[in-house]
């Protein structure tokens, strides 16, 4: 079961990272998004490209930070990957995401949803960095798990969007809901998993 979960994590994370490289690196900007969103993409192309490629770094490197084998066999590589994940993926991706949130399609609900995601992504990344710099490995692992749960919003966004289109839901309304659904359940699940592990250890 654990092996399947790991496979699914890597498959989804690297799959979305690859999709982003193709969608934003090889195809015309906005060619794979809903027509109603294309104008925003073209108007704020620098912000979109910055957020897309920085977030792709986080998505591609994130799963490897949870590899016990990598941490044990090559701790130096683990640390360097972590620095790139936080400095490029989370910091640049989060700041550009916060900037782009003000232009999000779907009205105020979508803007606030994506802005909250960006702020929490930056905050949990900072807490993870501060924890490891102070030698708190346990705290670092907890905060980086919460952080990657928010990184994984990019995957869930691309799960919910085609489902909402297949269900023929109103795009503006569904996109506003997805701005929250793509990350809130992830964070709730991360908190549940952390508390469950804590209870198991206590027993």
N, C-alpha and C positions, 0 to 999 in steps of 0.2 A: 504494500500500500504506500509506504514511504517512497519507494523507488518511482512509483507511478506519479505521485504528487510532485516529486522533483522533476521528472520528465515533463509534466504538464507545465510547471512553472517556467522552465527553460524554454519550452516550445512556444508558449504564449508570449513571454517577454521578448525573446529573440525574434519571434515572428512579427510582432508589432514594431520592433526596432527596424527590421528589414523592410517592412511595409513603409515606414516613415522615410527611410533612405530613398526608396523608389518614388514615393509620392511627392517628396519635396526636393529630391536631388536629380531625378531623371525626367520627371513629367512637368508640364507647365503648371505653375502655381494655381491651386484651386480646382484643378481638373477632376479630382476625385471627391470633392465635397458637394454638398447640396447647393444648387444654384443660388439660393437666397443668401448663402454665406460667402459666395465667391467675391462679391464686391468688397467685403471687409478684408478678405485675404489680400486682394490686390492693392487696396488702399494702405494697408499696414504690412507690407511684404517683409520689411526688415525685422519687425517684431515677430512675425510668424516664423520666418526662417531661423531666427535666433532661438526661439522657444522650441521649435521642432527638433533642431539638431542637438541642442544642449540636453533636452529631455531624452533624446535617443541614447545619448551617452549614459545617462542614469539607468534607462531601461535595459541597455545591453550589459552594463557592468553589475547592476544590482544583484542578480541571482548568484553571481560568483562570490559575493561577500558573505553568503551564508554557507559556503562550502567548507566543511570541517577539514577535509583533506587539504585544501588549498591553504587554510590558516596554519595547519600543522607542518606541511611540507615546505611551504614557501611564505613565511610570515611577512617578509619584506615586500613581496609582490602583493600580498593581501593589503598591506598598508598603503602602497602606492595606488592600487586600484581604488581603495577607499577615498584617498585624497582627490583623485580625478572625479570619482562619483559625486563627492560633496561639492568640490570647487567648481567643476564645469557643469555637471548634470543638475544638481540641486540648486546651487547658488545662482548660476546664470539662467538655468531653466525656470527657477522659481521667480526671479525678478522679472524676466521677460513675460512669464505667465501672468504675473500680477499686473504688469503694464497692459497686456492684451485683454485682460478680463474686462476692462472698461469698455471694450468694443465688442464683447461677446454677443452673438446673435441669441435672441430669445428673451430679451427684455431684462428688467431689473433682477428677477430671480436667477437668471443664468449668470449675470454679471457678478452678483453676490456669491453665488455658488462657486464659480471658478476663482474669484478673488480669495475666498475663505480657504479653498484648497491650496492656493499658492502660498498664503501666509502660514498655514499649518505645515506645509512642505518645508518652507524655510526654517520655521521654528523647530520642528523635530530634527532637521539636519543640524541645526546649531547645537541643540541639546546633545545629539549623538557625538558631535565633535568635541564639545566641552567635556563630556563624560570621559572620553578616551584620553584626552589630553591630561586629565586629572587622575588617570589610572583606574577609573571606575569601569572595568570591563563589562560587568553585569549590566550596569546602567546604559552603557554604550550599546549593548546588544538589544536592549529593550527599545531604546529610542530609534535605532536603525531599522528595527522591524516595523515600528510605527511609520517611519519615514518611507520605507519601501512599500508599505500598504498604500500610501498616498501616491507613490510613483506608479503603482499598478493601476491607478485610475485611467491611465492611457489605454490599457488593455480593455478595461470594462467599458470605457467610452465607445470603443470599436466593436464591442459585443452588443451594447444596448442600441446603438444607432441603427444598424441594419434590422434588428428585431422590431424597432418602432416603425421603420419604413415598411417592413413586411406586414405589419399589423395595420398599416394605413392610418396611423395616428397623425394628428395635426403636428407638423414638424416643429413649429415654434414652441408649442406647449410641451411636447415630448422632450425637446432639446433643453428647455428650462429645467425639467425634472431630472434629466440625465446629468445636468451640471452638478447635481447633488448625489444622485444614485451611483455615479461612477466612483465616488470615494467614501461616502459615509459608511456604507456596509463594510467596506474594506477595513476601515479604521475600527469599527465595532468588532469585527472578527479578530483583528490583531489584539485588541484589549482582552477579548474573551480568551484567546489562546494563551496570552501571557498570564492571566489570572489562573487559568486551568493548570498551567505548568507550576505556578507558585503553590497551588493547593496540593499537587502531587508531591512536590518536594517537601512540603510541610508534613505530609503523612509519612 
